[in-house]
Amino acid sequence: MKKALLILAHGSRVPETCDTVKNLSQVVKEKAGEEFQLSGYAFLQFAKPTFEEAAEKLIEEGAEEVVVAPFFLFEGHHMKHDLPEALEELNTKHPKVTFKTAGVIGEDSRMAEVLLDQIRKVR
């Protein structure tokens, strides 16, 4: 089974900020090794590729399972409403493709270390 990873972020009207997601997706793909044969990134708003565009591209490349990894801190409106609606549309259009969604970053204790590292930089 050809497995794909799709990192999903909010998006921004400032194009340069989207490079962060592009770069992160490459690092995650490298760290995942052979776990995913395909990978990509997408945005829910303001930037390209959209979630639908990126998912369609992975499916065209042969993805049979797509793991969506939200690069979000909270389970807000986008995660509770927008993403499920988009996934429902994709499931209807591609019933033979399995879509799975990872959890948001949330309160993972490793985030405290990242935040503390950033705080220490201002000293």
ABEGO torsion letter per residue (X at the ends): XBBBBBBBBAEBABAAAAAAAAAAAAAAAAAAEAABABBBBBBABGBOBBAAAAAAAAAAAGBABBBBBBBBABBBAAAAAAAAAAAAAAAAABAABBBBBBBBAEABAAAAAAAAAAAAAAX
